Amino acid sequence: MATDLSVILPRVLIVSRRSVRKNKFVDFVGEYHLDLIVSYGAVPVIVPRVTGVHMLLDSFEPIHGVLLCEGEDIDPSLYEAETSNLSAEELEEIRRLHASDTSIDTEKDTIEMRLAKLCLERNIPYLGICRGSQVLNVACGGTLYQDIDKELMNKVPLNQRVVHMDYDNYDGHRHSVKVVESTPLHQWFKDSLEDEKMEISVNSYHHQGVKRLAQRFVPMAFATDGLIEGFYDPDAYNPEEGKFIMGLQFHPERMRKADSDEFDYPGCPFAYMEFAKAVIAYQKKLNGLTNVPKSLKLDQEMEKKRKIIVRSFSIARNIYEGGNGINSSKESELEAGAEFLESNKALSLQQETRLKQMGATVRNASSYIERLKLNEERERIARNVMGKMSVEQLSDLMSFYHMMGQISSEVLERKLHGLVNELSS
């Protein structure tokens, strides 16, 4: 018998980044991310940055966590870039200085925005590193600096300015950040912080950053130039309960001593460890919701009622298939089935016809027919409206109803357990 690995190991989706190798596109994810996810008990599932994948995200279910990391600049149109005062000449200079990062990847933007919104809708654990933190902020209505040097540095005193990226020292570059008290980051690095300074040195590699932080988030760290280097949602942070929504602009996974895998600080891997803890807890919670009892044990009275209803349907079927008339004794036994159908569901036209042919009395038959006609009209209108919607709108609509399905499953599961408790009491 095949083992369902999705029940054993939680799955973390990570979107790849496109690069060019030997004149061909290659998708990749930094191995540090993958190694840390595996080491803490989850399975990384790479979502390829391939055209059309944003329409296939349902195929990656079940999703127990999402980690978004490296990538190009986010399309400025997604965060009100018209508020930027950058001139055409400045934008051209930015493209020249950061050629590898300023080429917009619309497909990657679409995939990651949808995953971020899915996490926010379902409370799926989310960790955003570097670009992933920016995606999270934009998905929640925040904005970005299109270029930190052009938009922020000219407002900061010389002694407070920060170099946020060094092309010649990718892994070795560090700058200091001040950690905010009583935040997860403070908890992770508390043994490495001096009480007065509350500072650590971090690795970063970015020319953009958070400009306006989305309202739901709280900052966890600031660079000396005032740029937010980490944030989280305090209402969605409890790893033990499967809650984790966080963005880090810096790279804790790359903060390691030269020519070694030893971390700069003991707290460096904690973001991944706590994220994986939340992913595992979320999977357990999700599995608990889907493990509905296969059968209910009925007491003697309920079992007697069940048998009466089953017999009623059995008699009705025999009469319908045999075409025989109904005698008075059978007619009384058919009433239980008719009443059950009336109280539990609207009848289809075929069921309506069959019950009439069997001679079963169905109260308010006309109301059922009217309801069916109304449903047909609603379906026609809905098809007409959706036929005019864009592909993206339809995808968002599908995500919404997927979320509603999850909620319905949760409510149904609670009601079923309630029924089991009632029957056993």
Phi, psi and chi 1 to 4 in degrees:
 res  aa     phi    psi   chi1   chi2   chi3   chi4
   1 MET       -  129.3 -177.6  176.2  174.0      -
   2 ALA   -68.8  143.8      -      -      -      -
   3 THR   -92.7  133.9  -57.9      -      -      -
   4 ASP   -84.8   97.5 -175.7   -0.6      -      -
   5 LEU   -65.4  -24.7  -67.4  179.0      -      -
   6 SER   -65.0  -21.4   67.2      -      -      -
   7 VAL   -83.7  -23.9  176.7      -      -      -
   8 ILE   -91.2  -47.5  -59.9  173.0      -      -
   9 LEU  -118.1  128.1  -61.7  170.9      -      -
  10 PRO   -70.3  148.6   24.2  -32.2      -      -
  11 ARG  -109.9  129.7  -63.0  152.1   52.0   90.0
  12 VAL  -114.7  119.3  174.5      -      -      -
  13 LEU   -82.5  133.2  -93.1   56.0      -      -
  14 ILE  -132.8  123.7  -51.2  176.9      -      -
  15 VAL   -84.8  133.3 -178.4      -      -      -
  16 SER   -75.7  166.2   65.7      -      -      -
  17 ARG  -112.9  141.7 -178.5  177.1 -175.6  177.9
  18 ARG   -87.9  137.4  171.6 -176.1  -85.2 -174.1
  19 SER  -138.6  174.5 -176.7      -      -      -
  20 VAL  -116.3  127.1  177.0      -      -      -
  21 ARG  -137.2  123.4 -177.3  172.7 -179.8  -90.7
  22 LYS    53.0   45.6  -63.9 -178.8  179.0  179.5
  23 ASN    64.7   18.4  -61.3  -41.9      -      -
  24 LYS  -128.8  148.7  -61.2  -71.0 -171.0  -60.8
  25 PHE   -72.5  136.8  -75.0  124.5      -      -
  26 VAL  -130.1  134.7  175.3      -      -      -
  27 ASP   -97.8  138.7  -78.4   16.8      -      -
  28 PHE  -147.9  161.8   72.2   93.4      -      -
  29 VAL  -136.0  136.3  174.0      -      -      -
  30 GLY   -56.4  133.4      -      -      -      -
  31 GLU   -68.9  -27.2 -167.9  168.1  -52.3      -
  32 TYR   -56.7  -43.7  -82.1  152.1      -      -
  33 HIS   -60.4  -48.7  -58.0  -65.9      -      -
  34 LEU   -63.0  -43.6  -56.4  176.3      -      -
  35 ASP   -62.1  -42.5 -179.0   61.0      -      -
  36 LEU   -69.0  -39.9  -75.6  164.3      -      -
  37 ILE   -61.8  -45.0  -68.5  -62.3      -      -
  38 VAL   -65.3  -42.4  170.3      -      -      -
  39 SER   -64.4  -23.6   67.0      -      -      -
  40 TYR  -102.6   15.4  -69.8  119.2      -      -
  41 GLY    96.8   16.0      -      -      -      -
  42 ALA  -119.9  168.4      -      -      -      -
  43 VAL  -112.7  119.3  174.5      -      -      -
  44 PRO   -75.8  129.1   24.1  -27.9      -      -
  45 VAL  -114.8  112.3  177.3      -      -      -
  46 ILE   -82.1  124.1  -62.5  177.3      -      -
  47 VAL   -93.3  112.4  179.7      -      -      -
  48 PRO   -69.5  139.5   27.1  -34.1      -      -
  49 ARG   -81.0   80.2  178.3 -105.0  156.9  -91.9
  50 VAL  -127.3  142.3  178.9      -      -      -
  51 THR   -53.8  128.8  -58.1      -      -      -
  52 GLY    95.3  -10.7      -      -      -      -
  53 VAL   -64.0  -29.3  165.6      -      -      -
  54 HIS   -62.3  -18.2   67.6  -84.1      -      -
  55 MET   -89.6   -5.2  -62.4  -66.7  -66.5      -
  56 LEU  -116.3   15.6  -55.1  173.8      -      -
  57 LEU   -63.2  -26.6  -65.9  179.6      -      -
  58 ASP   -61.4  -24.9  -76.1  -14.1      -      -
  59 SER   -71.6  -14.0  -58.4      -      -      -
  60 PHE   -93.3    4.8  -69.6   90.4      -      -
  61 GLU   -68.4  150.5  -61.8  -80.6    2.5      -
  62 PRO   -77.7  144.8   29.7  -35.3      -      -
  63 ILE  -109.0  118.8  -57.8  170.2      -      -
  64 HIS  -105.8  -12.8  -56.2  122.4      -      -
  65 GLY  -171.5  157.7      -      -      -      -
  66 VAL  -133.3  127.9  171.0      -      -      -
  67 LEU  -118.2  117.3  167.2   64.2      -      -
  68 LEU  -113.7  134.6  -61.3 -175.6      -      -
  69 CYS  -135.1 -110.4   37.7      -      -      -
  70 GLU   -70.3  160.8   51.1 -108.6  -45.5      -
  71 GLY   158.9  175.4      -      -      -      -
  72 GLU   -77.0  178.0  -64.6   79.9   -0.3      -
  73 ASP   -60.5  144.6  -66.4  -10.2      -      -
  74 ILE   -74.5  143.5  -61.4  169.2      -      -
  75 ASP   -52.7  118.8 -173.7  -11.9      -      -
  76 PRO   -58.6  -25.2  -22.7   33.4      -      -
  77 SER   -66.7  -14.5   66.4      -      -      -
  78 LEU   -81.6  -11.3  -63.5  174.6      -      -
  79 TYR  -137.2   42.4   56.1   87.7      -      -
  80 GLU    57.3   51.8  -55.3  173.2  -15.1      -
  81 ALA   -68.3  -12.1      -      -      -      -
  82 GLU   -65.4  -16.3   62.6  -88.0   14.4      -
  83 THR   -75.1  -11.3   58.5      -      -      -
  84 SER   -73.5  142.9  170.1      -      -      -
  85 ASN   -99.7   18.4  -65.3  -41.8      -      -
  86 LEU   -68.6  135.8  -65.1  173.4      -      -
  87 SER   -81.5  167.5   66.0      -      -      -
  88 ALA   -60.7  -37.7      -      -      -      -
  89 GLU   -66.0  -40.4  -69.4   77.0   14.6      -
  90 GLU   -66.9  -40.6  -72.9  174.9  -42.6      -
  91 LEU   -62.8  -38.7  -70.4  171.2      -      -
  92 GLU   -66.3  -38.2 -177.5   56.6   37.5      -
  93 GLU   -66.4  -38.4 -176.4 -179.0   -3.0      -
  94 ILE   -62.0  -43.9  -66.8  167.8      -      -
  95 ARG   -62.7  -36.0  -65.5 -171.7 -167.9   99.1
  96 ARG   -71.5  -42.4 -179.6  176.7   54.8   79.7
  97 LEU   -72.0  -33.0  -71.7  172.6      -      -
  98 HIS  -122.9   53.3  -52.0  -69.8      -      -
  99 ALA   -58.8  -35.8      -      -      -      -
 100 SER   -76.5  -14.2   61.9      -      -      -
 101 ASP  -111.2  -19.9  -63.9  -49.6      -      -
 102 THR   -90.3   -5.0   52.3      -      -      -
 103 SER   -77.3  115.7   55.9      -      -      -
 104 ILE   -71.1  133.5  -57.0  -57.9      -      -
 105 ASP  -111.5   92.0 -171.7  -22.7      -      -
 106 THR   -61.3  -39.3  -56.5      -      -      -
 107 GLU   -64.0  -45.0 -176.1   67.1   23.9      -
 108 LYS   -63.4  -41.4 -175.0  174.3  173.8   68.5
 109 ASP   -57.3  -46.4  -75.9  -10.9      -      -
 110 THR   -65.0  -45.4  -56.5      -      -      -
 111 ILE   -59.9  -50.1  -65.1  169.4      -      -
 112 GLU   -72.2  -35.8  -64.9 -168.0  -19.1      -
 113 MET   -62.9  -40.9  -79.1  -66.0  173.4      -
 114 ARG   -68.9  -38.3  -69.8 -166.6  177.2  172.8
 115 LEU   -66.4  -41.5  -76.6  175.5      -      -
 116 ALA   -61.5  -45.3      -      -      -      -
 117 LYS   -67.0  -34.5  -70.0  177.6 -179.5  178.4
 118 LEU   -63.0  -42.3 -172.9   66.5      -      -
 119 CYS   -63.2  -40.5  -70.9      -      -      -
 120 LEU   -68.4  -36.5  -64.3  166.5      -      -
 121 GLU   -70.1  -40.1  -71.3  169.6    1.8      -
 122 ARG  -102.9   -0.5  -68.3 -160.3 -139.0  162.2
 123 ASN    61.2   37.0  -69.4  -41.4      -      -
 124 ILE   -76.3  133.9  -61.8  172.3      -      -
 125 PRO   -54.1  135.6  -29.0   37.1      -      -
 126 TYR  -137.2  128.7  177.5  104.9      -      -
 127 LEU  -123.8  122.1  174.6   59.5      -      -
 128 GLY  -111.8  123.3      -      -      -      -
 129 ILE  -111.4  129.6  -57.2  -67.5      -      -
 130 CYS    57.3 -111.1 -164.1      -      -      -
 131 ARG   -57.1  -36.0  169.8 -169.5  156.5   99.2
 132 GLY   -60.8  -32.2      -      -      -      -
 133 SER   -71.0  -35.6   68.1      -      -      -
 134 GLN   -68.4  -40.5  -62.6  172.1    9.7      -
 135 VAL   -58.2  -44.9  169.3      -      -      -
 136 LEU   -61.5  -45.0  179.1   60.0      -      -
 137 ASN   -63.8  -44.4 -174.0   49.6      -      -
 138 VAL   -66.4  -39.6  171.4      -      -      -
 139 ALA   -60.8  -25.7      -      -      -      -
 140 CYS   -99.4    8.3  -68.0      -      -      -
 141 GLY   100.1    4.9      -      -      -      -
 142 GLY   -80.4  175.2      -      -      -      -
 143 THR  -127.6  169.9   62.3      -      -      -
 144 LEU  -127.8  154.4  -54.4  176.6      -      -
 145 TYR   -76.3  127.4  -71.9  110.6      -      -
 146 GLN   -67.0  -30.3  -81.9 -170.7  -95.3      -
 147 ASP  -154.6  120.6 -173.5   76.2      -      -
 148 ILE   -63.3  -44.4  -63.8  167.5      -      -
 149 ASP   -60.8  -40.9  -73.8  -14.7      -      -
 150 LYS   -78.4  -33.6  -61.9  -67.9 -176.1 -174.2
 151 GLU  -103.7  -23.0  -64.5 -176.3   80.7      -
 152 LEU  -114.0  -43.7  178.8   62.0      -      -
 153 MET   -62.4  -32.7  -72.1  -53.8  161.7      -
 154 ASN   -71.3   -8.1   56.8    3.1      -      -
 155 LYS  -102.6   -0.3  -57.6  175.0 -175.5  176.6
 156 VAL  -112.5  137.0  177.1      -      -      -
 157 PRO   -57.8  150.6  -23.9   33.0      -      -
 158 LEU   -54.1  -39.7  -75.9  173.3      -      -
 159 ASN   -75.4   -4.1   64.0  -21.1      -      -
 160 GLN  -112.0   -1.2  -65.7  179.3   13.1      -
 161 ARG   -72.7  149.6  -65.2 -177.6 -178.8 -179.7
 162 VAL  -128.4  140.5  175.1      -      -      -
 163 VAL   -91.9  111.5  175.5      -      -      -
 164 HIS   -91.6  -11.4  -72.3  -82.4      -      -
 165 MET  -151.5  142.4   70.0 -172.7  -49.0      -
 166 ASP  -133.3  103.8 -176.3  -12.4      -      -
 167 TYR   -61.4  -25.8  -76.7  111.8      -      -
 168 ASP   -90.3   -6.8  -63.3  -36.5      -      -
 169 ASN  -143.6   61.7 -169.3   17.2      -      -
 170 TYR   -54.1  -52.7 -174.6   79.0      -      -
 171 ASP   -86.7  -30.4  -70.2  -47.0      -      -
 172 GLY   -84.8  -15.7      -      -      -      -
 173 HIS   -65.9  136.8  176.0   63.9      -      -
 174 ARG  -138.4  150.6  -60.0  -75.1 -172.2  -84.6
 175 HIS  -146.1  157.4   69.3   78.1      -      -
 176 SER   -84.8  149.3   64.6      -      -      -
 177 VAL  -133.7  149.4  -60.8      -      -      -
 178 LYS   -99.3  124.6 -173.0  167.3 -175.6  176.1
 179 VAL   -86.4  136.6  176.7      -      -      -
 180 VAL   -82.9  134.3  178.1      -      -      -
 181 GLU   -64.4  154.7  -73.1 -170.7   62.4      -
 182 SER    59.6   33.5  -58.0      -      -      -
 183 THR  -118.9  163.5   62.5      -      -      -
 184 PRO   -54.5  -39.3  -28.5   37.1      -      -
 185 LEU   -61.9  -39.7 -153.5   60.2      -      -
 186 HIS   -62.3  -42.4  179.0 -146.9      -      -
 187 GLN   -63.5  -40.7 -178.3   67.2   24.6      -
 188 TRP   -71.1  -36.2  -59.2  -20.6      -      -
 189 PHE  -107.9   12.6  -73.1   90.3      -      -
 190 LYS   -59.1  -32.6   63.1 -178.8  179.5 -179.7
 191 ASP   -75.3  -10.4  -65.7  -23.7      -      -
 192 SER  -110.1    1.7  -55.5      -      -      -
 193 LEU   -99.1  139.8  -64.2  168.4      -      -
 194 GLU   -85.9  135.3  -64.2  179.9   16.8      -
 195 ASP   -53.6  -40.9  -68.7  -22.5      -      -
 196 GLU   -78.6  -41.8  -66.6 -177.2    3.1      -
 197 LYS   -84.8  -40.0  -74.5 -170.9  173.4 -177.7
 198 MET    54.9   41.3  -68.7  -72.6  -72.1      -
 199 GLU  -119.8  148.9  -69.4 -178.9   -7.3      -
 200 ILE  -134.6  160.9   56.1  173.1      -      -
 201 SER  -100.7  128.1  -67.8      -      -      -
 202 VAL  -120.8  157.3  -59.3      -      -      -
 203 ASN   -92.5  132.1  171.3  -92.3      -      -
 204 SER  -142.5  159.6   70.1      -      -      -
 205 TYR  -155.3   79.9 -173.5   83.9      -      -
 206 HIS  -160.5  147.8   60.3  101.9      -      -
 207 HIS  -113.1   -0.6   77.6  100.3      -      -
 208 GLN  -118.5  169.3  -62.3 -169.1  -36.2      -
 209 GLY  -173.5  176.5      -      -      -      -
 210 VAL   -67.1  126.2  171.7      -      -      -
 211 LYS   -98.5  -60.9 -176.5  175.1 -175.9  179.3
 212 ARG  -115.5  117.5 -173.7 -174.5   75.8 -117.1
 213 LEU   -75.4  133.7 -172.7   63.8      -      -
 214 ALA   -57.3  147.4      -      -      -      -
 215 GLN   -59.7  -31.8 -170.0  172.2    2.2      -
 216 ARG   -74.6  -12.4   69.5 -176.1  -70.2  166.0
 217 PHE   -99.1  157.2  -62.0  123.1      -      -
 218 VAL  -123.3  131.7  171.4      -      -      -
 219 PRO   -65.3  146.6  -19.3   32.1      -      -
 220 MET  -115.5  -20.0  -65.0 -164.7  -61.7      -
 221 ALA  -159.7  148.4      -      -      -      -
 222 PHE  -129.5  142.2  -67.4   89.8      -      -
 223 ALA   -77.4  166.5      -      -      -      -
 224 THR   -65.4  -20.0   56.2      -      -      -
 225 ASP   -84.0    0.9   57.3   12.2      -      -
 226 GLY    95.5   -5.4      -      -      -      -
 227 LEU   -70.2  135.8 -170.6   73.4      -      -
 228 ILE   -72.9  125.3  -65.0  172.0      -      -
 229 GLU  -107.6   -4.9  -69.9  -80.5  -17.6      -
 230 GLY  -168.3  145.3      -      -      -      -
 231 PHE  -155.5  163.8   58.2   87.9      -      -
 232 TYR  -156.2  167.0   79.2  117.7      -      -
 233 ASP  -100.0  107.0 -177.5  -12.3      -      -
 234 PRO   -64.1  -24.2   21.7  -31.2      -      -
 235 ASP   -81.3  -10.2  -65.0  -34.2      -      -
 236 ALA  -125.6   38.5      -      -      -      -
 237 TYR  -130.5  105.1 -178.2   81.7      -      -
 238 ASN  -164.7   83.1 -169.6  -29.9      -      -
 239 PRO   -52.0  -36.7  -27.1   35.8      -      -
 240 GLU   -63.4  -26.6  -73.1   78.3    9.5      -
 241 GLU  -101.5    9.7  -65.9 -176.0    3.1      -
 242 GLY    82.8   23.4      -      -      -      -
 243 LYS  -113.8  126.8  -62.4  177.7 -179.4  179.3
 244 PHE  -165.6  106.3 -168.0  104.0      -      -
 245 ILE  -129.5  110.7  -57.8  -70.5      -      -
 246 MET  -151.6  149.7 -179.1  177.7  -66.2      -
 247 GLY  -132.5  132.0      -      -      -      -
 248 LEU  -121.5  123.5  -61.7  176.4      -      -
 249 GLN   -75.7  -30.1 -177.8   62.2   73.5      -
 250 PHE   -87.0  177.2   62.9   92.7      -      -
 251 HIS  -115.2   89.2  -72.7  -91.3      -      -
 252 PRO   -65.5  -28.9   23.6  -33.4      -      -
 253 GLU   -68.0  -21.5   80.9  -76.6   -1.3      -
 254 ARG  -102.0    2.0  -71.5 -148.1  -46.9 -100.2
 255 MET   -83.3   79.3  -69.4  164.3   54.8      -
 256 ARG  -130.6  154.2  -52.8 -176.8 -173.3 -134.1
 257 LYS   -68.3  152.5  -59.8 -176.1 -173.1  -58.1
 258 ALA   -56.0  132.5      -      -      -      -
 259 ASP    56.3   36.3  -58.1  -41.2      -      -
 260 SER  -153.6  157.6  169.0      -      -      -
 261 ASP   -94.5    3.0  -79.4  -22.7      -      -
 262 GLU   -73.1  131.9 -177.7 -176.3   -6.5      -
 263 PHE   -73.6  153.0  -75.0  106.5      -      -
 264 ASP   -61.4  -39.3  -68.6   -6.3      -      -
 265 TYR  -133.0  150.1  -54.4  100.2      -      -
 266 PRO   -59.3  -26.4  -23.2   33.2      -      -
 267 GLY   -80.8   -5.7      -      -      -      -
 268 CYS   -56.7  -45.0  -72.1      -      -      -
 269 PRO   -82.7   -0.7   30.9  -34.4      -      -
 270 PHE   -64.3  -32.2  -86.6   49.0      -      -
 271 ALA   -59.4  -43.1      -      -      -      -
 272 TYR   -71.8  -38.7  -69.2   83.5      -      -
 273 MET   -64.9  -46.1 -176.5  173.6   70.4      -
 274 GLU   -70.8  -34.9  -65.3  -60.4  -65.8      -
 275 PHE   -62.0  -47.9  169.5   64.5      -      -
 276 ALA   -62.5  -36.7      -      -      -      -
 277 LYS   -60.9  -42.7 -176.6 -172.6  -64.8 -178.8
 278 ALA   -66.2  -39.2      -      -      -      -
 279 VAL   -61.4  -45.1  168.3      -      -      -
 280 ILE   -63.9  -43.1  -66.9  167.6      -      -
 281 ALA   -66.0  -37.4      -      -      -      -
 282 TYR   -65.3  -40.8 -179.3   84.8      -      -
 283 GLN   -61.8  -43.2 -175.3 -148.0   28.4      -
 284 LYS   -62.4  -40.8  -70.7  179.7  179.8  176.5
 285 LYS   -65.6  -41.6 -176.7  164.7   62.5  174.5
 286 LEU   -65.7  -42.9 -164.2   64.0      -      -
 287 ASN   -64.2  -35.3  -72.5  -14.4      -      -
 288 GLY   -64.3  -34.9      -      -      -      -
 289 LEU   -73.2  -31.2  -67.9  174.0      -      -
 290 THR   -89.1  -15.1   55.8      -      -      -
 291 ASN   -84.7   71.4  -70.4  -22.6      -      -
 292 VAL   -77.2  138.8  177.8      -      -      -
 293 PRO   -52.7  136.2  -25.4   33.7      -      -
 294 LYS   -70.2  -33.5  -67.0 -178.3  180.0  179.5
 295 SER  -147.4  155.3   60.2      -      -      -
 296 LEU  -109.1  136.1  -59.9  173.9      -      -
 297 LYS   -87.0  120.7  -65.7 -171.8   70.7  174.1
 298 LEU   -98.1  145.7  -55.4  177.7      -      -
 299 ASP   -75.9  177.4   59.4   23.4      -      -
 300 GLN   -61.9  -40.9  -70.4 -175.6   -7.6      -
 301 GLU   -66.0  -45.8 -175.5  179.1   -6.1      -
 302 MET   -64.7  -38.8  -69.2  -67.7  -69.8      -
 303 GLU   -64.4  -37.2  179.1   62.7   19.0      -
 304 LYS   -63.6  -43.1 -177.0  178.1  179.2 -178.9
 305 LYS   -63.9  -39.8  -70.7 -179.1  178.9  179.0
 306 ARG   -61.3  -43.9 -175.1 -171.0   70.5   80.9
 307 LYS   -64.6  -37.0  -72.0  179.9  178.0  179.5
 308 ILE   -62.8  -44.5  -69.0  172.4      -      -
 309 ILE   -64.9  -44.0  -68.3  171.9      -      -
 310 VAL   -60.6  -43.1  170.0      -      -      -
 311 ARG   -63.1  -39.8  172.8  161.4  173.4   74.3
 312 SER   -58.5  -45.3  177.6      -      -      -
 313 PHE   -68.6  -35.4  -73.5  134.1      -      -
 314 SER   -63.8  -43.7  177.1      -      -      -
 315 ILE   -63.6  -43.9  -67.9  171.4      -      -
 316 ALA   -59.9  -41.3      -      -      -      -
 317 ARG   -64.9  -44.5 -176.7 -169.0   62.8 -169.7
 318 ASN   -62.1  -40.6  -67.3  -23.8      -      -
 319 ILE   -65.4  -42.5  -68.5  171.6      -      -
 320 TYR   -65.6  -45.9  176.5   70.7      -      -
 321 GLU   -71.6  -34.9  -69.0  177.8  -10.3      -
 322 GLY   -86.3  -18.6      -      -      -      -
 323 GLY    72.4   15.1      -      -      -      -
 324 ASN   -81.8  158.9  -61.6  -37.8      -      -
 325 GLY   -75.2  177.5      -      -      -      -
 326 ILE  -110.3  123.4  -52.5  173.2      -      -
 327 ASN   -88.7  171.1   58.4   40.4      -      -
 328 SER   -63.3  -34.9   57.8      -      -      -
 329 SER   -68.6  -41.6   61.9      -      -      -
 330 LYS   -70.8  -33.1  -72.1 -175.5  176.9  180.0
 331 GLU   -60.5  -41.8 -173.5  173.3    0.2      -
 332 SER   -65.5  -35.2   62.6      -      -      -
 333 GLU   -72.8  -24.7  -69.0 -177.2  -86.3      -
 334 LEU   -72.7  -21.0  -76.7  170.6      -      -
 335 GLU   -62.1  -36.6  -72.1  178.0    2.8      -
 336 ALA   -60.7  -43.2      -      -      -      -
 337 GLY   -66.2  -41.4      -      -      -      -
 338 ALA   -63.7  -43.8      -      -      -      -
 339 GLU   -64.8  -38.4  -71.7  175.0    2.9      -
 340 PHE   -62.6  -44.4  177.9   82.4      -      -
 341 LEU   -62.9  -42.4  -75.8  171.1      -      -
 342 GLU   -61.9  -41.4  -76.6 -174.6   18.3      -
 343 SER   -82.1  -12.3   61.6      -      -      -
 344 ASN  -114.3  -23.1  -76.3  -82.9      -      -
 345 LYS  -164.0  156.5   62.7  179.7  -71.0 -173.4
 346 ALA   -77.3  138.9      -      -      -      -
 347 LEU   -83.8  146.5  -57.1 -179.8      -      -
 348 SER   -77.3  166.4   68.3      -      -      -
 349 LEU   -61.4  -37.0  -73.1  172.5      -      -
 350 GLN   -66.7  -41.3 -174.2  179.3   20.5      -
 351 GLN   -65.2  -39.2  -71.7  171.6  -35.2      -
 352 GLU   -59.4  -46.8 -172.9   86.2   10.2      -
 353 THR   -63.5  -43.4  -58.1      -      -      -
 354 ARG   -62.8  -42.8  -73.8 -175.0  175.4 -176.7
 355 LEU   -63.9  -36.1  -78.1  172.4      -      -
 356 LYS   -67.8  -40.3  -73.9  178.7  178.3  177.8
 357 GLN   -64.8  -34.6  -71.8  172.9  -22.8      -
 358 MET   -76.3  -13.1  -69.8 -175.0  -66.7      -
 359 GLY    86.3    7.3      -      -      -      -
 360 ALA   -73.7  139.4      -      -      -      -
 361 THR   -87.3  123.7  -58.8      -      -      -
 362 VAL  -117.0  113.7 -179.2      -      -      -
 363 ARG   -69.9  148.1  -58.6 -177.8 -175.2   91.2
 364 ASN    56.2   41.2  -57.7  -40.9      -      -
 365 ALA   -58.9  -38.0      -      -      -      -
 366 SER   -63.1  -34.3   59.9      -      -      -
 367 SER   -67.7  -34.3   66.8      -      -      -
 368 TYR   -64.6  -43.9  -73.2  121.3      -      -
 369 ILE   -64.2  -42.6  -64.8  171.5      -      -
 370 GLU   -62.1  -38.7  -72.1  173.9    7.2      -
 371 ARG   -65.1  -40.4 -165.6 -179.8  -51.5  168.5
 372 LEU   -62.6  -43.5  -72.2  168.8      -      -
 373 LYS   -63.6  -40.0  -70.8  179.9  178.9  178.1
 374 LEU   -63.2  -41.5 -179.6   60.1      -      -
 375 ASN   -62.7  -39.1  -72.8  -18.9      -      -
 376 GLU   -63.7  -39.5  -71.6  176.3   -0.2      -
 377 GLU   -67.8  -40.7  177.0   63.2   14.5      -
 378 ARG   -62.7  -40.3  -73.9  174.2  177.5  167.9
 379 GLU   -63.7  -40.7 -177.8  178.9  -17.5      -
 380 ARG   -63.0  -43.3 -175.0 -170.7   64.6   77.6
 381 ILE   -65.3  -42.5  -66.5  171.5      -      -
 382 ALA   -62.2  -43.5      -      -      -      -
 383 ARG   -62.5  -37.7  -73.1 -177.9 -178.4  -83.1
 384 ASN   -65.8  -44.1 -174.4   41.7      -      -
 385 VAL   -65.7  -46.8  170.7      -      -      -
 386 MET   -68.7  -25.5  -74.1 -170.5  -78.7      -
 387 GLY   -64.7  -21.1      -      -      -      -
 388 LYS   -96.6   -3.3  -62.2  176.1 -177.9  177.6
 389 MET   -83.6  153.7  -66.1  171.0   69.4      -
 390 SER   -76.7  167.1   66.1      -      -      -
 391 VAL   -60.5  -41.3  170.7      -      -      -
 392 GLU   -66.5  -40.8 -174.2  169.9    0.8      -
 393 GLN   -63.0  -41.2  -72.5  172.8  -35.3      -
 394 LEU   -65.2  -38.3  -72.9  169.4      -      -
 395 SER   -64.6  -42.5  -63.4      -      -      -
 396 ASP   -63.7  -37.3  -71.0  -19.1      -      -
 397 LEU   -64.9  -41.3 -171.7   63.0      -      -
 398 MET   -62.1  -40.7  -72.6  176.9   64.8      -
 399 SER   -62.6  -39.5  -64.8      -      -      -
 400 PHE   -62.3  -47.9  170.9   76.8      -      -
 401 TYR   -71.6  -25.2  -80.7  105.6      -      -
 402 HIS   -64.7  -42.5 -167.8  -75.0      -      -
 403 MET   -62.8  -43.1  175.1 -172.6   67.9      -
 404 MET   -62.4  -36.0  -64.8  -57.2  -69.3      -
 405 GLY   -63.0  -39.7      -      -      -      -
 406 GLN   -62.1  -44.4  -71.7  -73.3  118.9      -
 407 ILE   -63.4  -43.5  -65.1  171.6      -      -
 408 SER   -59.6  -40.4  -63.0      -      -      -
 409 SER   -62.3  -41.2  -64.8      -      -      -
 410 GLU   -62.9  -47.2  -67.5  176.2   18.1      -
 411 VAL   -63.3  -43.0  174.7      -      -      -
 412 LEU   -61.0  -42.5  175.7   61.2      -      -
 413 GLU   -61.9  -41.9 -169.9  -93.0  -13.9      -
 414 ARG   -64.7  -41.2  -73.2 -161.5  -63.4  -89.8
 415 LYS   -65.2  -40.1  -73.1 -177.5  179.0  -70.5
 416 LEU   -64.4  -42.9  -74.6  170.9      -      -
 417 HIS   -64.9  -36.4  -81.8  -66.5      -      -
 418 GLY   -62.2  -40.5      -      -      -      -
 419 LEU   -65.7  -41.3 -179.4   58.1      -      -
 420 VAL   -61.0  -42.1  171.5      -      -      -
 421 ASN   -64.6  -38.7  -67.9  -26.0      -      -
 422 GLU   -64.6  -42.2  -72.6  178.3    9.6      -
 423 LEU   -69.2  -31.1  -67.4  172.5      -      -
 424 SER   -87.7  -11.9   58.1      -      -      -
 425 SER   -88.0      -   61.9      -      -      -
